[in-house]
Structures are given as C-alpha cells and as structure tokens.
C-alpha cells in the first residue's frame, strides 16, 4: 500500500465526508435545503427586530444554532447552576436535544460532539450520563478535553455538536 501524506489523507477524508453528507441530503426524511444557493441561517430565523442591535454598534458574539444546507451547528451549552457533573451533563444534553428538534434534527443525527470538562476527573461520571442519550445505532464521533482555564460560567461541562437534518 502506498504511503500517503497527511495532506492526502485529509483530502480523502474530506471527500468521504462530502459523499456521506450528500447521501444524507437525499434521504427521504431530510428537510434540508437541497436546491438553490446554500445559505447560512440562524435558528429560529431572525426577525427584523432581531437584526437591530439593542445597543448601537454592538453585534452578537455568536449564534446558538446555525444551519447550512442539511448541516446543523450547535454552539456549546453549559449548565450554570450548582450541581453534580451528572446533573450538569443531563441538563446540557437535554438543552442540546431541544435545539436539535427546533431545526428538524435529532440526537440520532448527531455526527460530531465536543465535550469540555472543567475537571478531567469527572470523565467517568460524565460518561455514565452521556451513554444514556439516544444516539441511535451509531454514536457520533467525540472529542473530550479539559481546558486549562476551565469552562466559562462555572459549568462543570460544556458540549457542542454538529448534526444533519
């Protein structure tokens, strides 16, 4: 077998991901934008009132949910209350599931998950709750890290996701 460079492997992986995504767009249950110009959309759609900054010159730092074609990108969600890692993980997964449902997606359609733990010692306890989520037959790929500076807002865990519709 021929040795491939890292760049070659990444190109092949990108092609494979594009092929899988295209197949998902053709699925009969898909409600994604499949024709015309692809657009980045905020969910729920912004109204005219949403487009006017409340403070002149101030724009939002980020969106919570963005769709692009049949892809759904969810910003990180944390749990900003006193509680255990299990309670925080359950809360975060429930909130993310609600956001997926708003877009016409579900936990079964999640492709990629990033988990950020305030303390890596919470890994096993977080996994005990994470494992109960309805990921379907094929769980998403996942990265778990514990950032050196911790999680903003004193949350014990923050999770973001990429899914399809």
C-alpha positions as CSV (number, residue, x, y, z in Angstrom):
1,X,0.0,0.0,0.0
2,X,1.3,3.4,-1.0
3,X,2.3,5.7,1.9
4,X,0.1,8.8,1.9
5,X,1.0,12.2,3.2
6,X,-1.2,13.7,6.0
7,X,-2.5,16.2,3.5
8,X,-3.5,13.4,1.1
9,X,-5.3,11.6,3.9
10,X,-7.1,14.8,4.9
11,X,-8.2,15.4,1.3
12,X,-9.6,11.8,1.1
13,X,-11.4,12.2,4.4
14,X,-13.0,15.4,3.2
15,X,-14.1,13.8,0.0
16,X,-15.6,10.9,2.0
17,X,-17.4,13.3,4.4
18,X,-18.8,15.2,1.5
19,X,-20.1,11.9,-0.1
20,X,-21.7,10.9,3.2
21,X,-23.3,14.3,3.7
22,X,-24.6,14.3,0.1
23,X,-26.2,10.9,0.8
24,X,-27.9,12.2,3.9
25,X,-29.3,15.1,1.9
26,X,-31.0,12.6,-0.4
27,X,-32.7,10.7,2.4
28,X,-36.5,10.8,2.2
29,X,-36.9,12.2,5.7
30,X,-34.4,15.1,5.1
31,X,-35.9,18.6,5.3
32,X,-32.7,20.3,4.4
33,X,-32.2,23.0,1.8
34,X,-31.3,20.8,-1.2
35,X,-31.8,23.2,-4.1
36,X,-30.8,26.7,-5.0
37,X,-28.0,28.7,-3.3
38,X,-26.9,27.3,0.1
39,X,-27.3,29.8,2.8
40,X,-26.2,30.2,6.4
41,X,-29.3,30.5,8.5
42,X,-29.9,31.3,12.2
43,X,-32.4,29.1,14.0
44,X,-35.0,30.3,14.8
45,X,-34.9,32.7,11.8
46,X,-34.0,36.3,12.7
47,X,-36.8,38.8,12.5
48,X,-36.3,42.5,11.7
49,X,-36.3,43.3,15.4
50,X,-33.6,40.7,16.0
51,X,-31.4,42.3,13.3
52,X,-31.4,45.7,15.1
53,X,-28.8,45.7,17.9
54,X,-30.1,46.7,21.2
55,X,-27.0,48.8,21.8
56,X,-25.8,50.9,18.9
57,X,-22.7,49.4,17.3
58,X,-22.9,46.1,19.3
59,X,-23.3,42.8,17.4
60,X,-23.8,39.4,18.9
61,X,-20.6,37.5,19.5
62,X,-22.0,34.2,18.2
63,X,-25.2,32.3,17.2
64,X,-26.6,29.4,19.2
65,X,-27.7,27.5,16.2
66,X,-26.7,27.8,12.6
67,X,-27.9,25.6,9.6
68,X,-26.1,25.4,6.3
69,X,-27.8,23.2,3.8
70,X,-28.6,20.0,5.7
71,X,-26.0,20.6,8.4
72,X,-26.8,21.9,11.9
73,X,-24.1,23.5,14.1
74,X,-24.9,23.9,17.8
75,X,-22.9,26.3,20.0
76,X,-21.6,24.9,23.3
77,X,-24.2,24.7,26.1
78,X,-23.2,24.7,29.7
79,X,-25.1,24.3,33.0
80,X,-24.9,27.4,35.1
81,X,-26.2,26.2,38.4
82,X,-24.9,24.4,41.4
83,X,-24.9,20.7,40.9
84,X,-23.0,17.5,40.2
85,X,-21.4,16.6,36.9
86,X,-24.2,14.1,36.3
87,X,-26.8,16.8,36.7
88,X,-24.9,19.2,34.5
89,X,-24.4,16.6,31.8
90,X,-28.1,15.7,31.8
91,X,-29.1,19.3,31.6
92,X,-26.7,20.1,28.8
93,X,-27.7,17.1,26.7
94,X,-31.5,17.9,27.2
95,X,-30.9,21.5,26.1
96,X,-28.9,20.4,23.0
97,X,-31.7,17.9,22.1
98,X,-34.3,20.7,22.3
99,X,-32.1,22.8,19.9
100,X,-31.8,19.9,17.5
101,X,-35.5,19.4,17.5
102,X,-36.0,23.1,16.7
103,X,-34.1,22.5,13.5
104,X,-35.8,19.3,12.5
105,X,-32.9,17.1,13.6
106,X,-32.5,14.7,16.5
107,X,-29.8,13.1,18.7
108,X,-29.7,10.2,16.3
109,X,-28.5,12.5,13.6
110,X,-25.6,13.9,15.5
111,X,-22.3,13.4,13.7
112,X,-19.7,15.1,16.0
113,X,-19.6,16.0,19.7
114,X,-17.1,18.1,21.6
115,X,-17.2,17.7,25.3
116,X,-15.3,20.2,27.5
117,X,-14.9,19.2,31.2
118,X,-14.0,21.6,33.9
119,X,-12.0,18.7,35.5
120,X,-10.9,15.6,33.7
121,X,-11.6,13.6,36.9
122,X,-15.3,13.9,36.0
123,X,-14.8,11.9,32.8
124,X,-16.3,8.6,34.0
125,X,-19.3,10.3,35.8
126,X,-20.0,12.4,32.7
127,X,-19.8,9.2,30.5
128,X,-22.4,7.5,32.7
129,X,-25.0,10.1,31.7
130,X,-23.7,10.7,28.2
131,X,-24.2,6.9,27.5
132,X,-27.9,7.2,28.2
133,X,-28.5,9.7,25.3
134,X,-30.4,8.4,22.3
135,X,-27.6,8.3,19.8
136,X,-29.2,5.6,17.7
137,X,-27.3,2.6,16.4
138,X,-24.2,4.6,15.6
139,X,-23.0,7.0,18.2
140,X,-21.3,10.2,17.0
141,X,-17.6,10.7,17.0
142,X,-16.5,12.6,20.1
143,X,-13.6,14.6,21.5
144,X,-13.3,15.2,25.2
145,X,-10.9,17.7,26.7
146,X,-10.4,19.6,29.9
147,X,-9.4,23.2,29.0
148,X,-6.6,24.6,31.2
149,X,-8.7,27.7,32.1
150,X,-11.9,25.8,32.9
151,X,-15.3,26.3,31.5
152,X,-16.9,29.8,31.3
153,X,-19.7,30.4,33.8
154,X,-18.6,27.9,36.4
155,X,-20.3,25.0,34.4
156,X,-18.8,21.6,35.1
157,X,-19.3,20.6,31.4
158,X,-20.0,22.3,28.1
159,X,-20.9,20.4,24.9
160,X,-21.3,21.4,21.3
161,X,-22.5,19.4,18.3
162,X,-22.7,19.0,14.6
163,X,-25.6,17.2,13.1
164,X,-27.6,16.8,9.9
165,X,-31.3,17.4,9.2
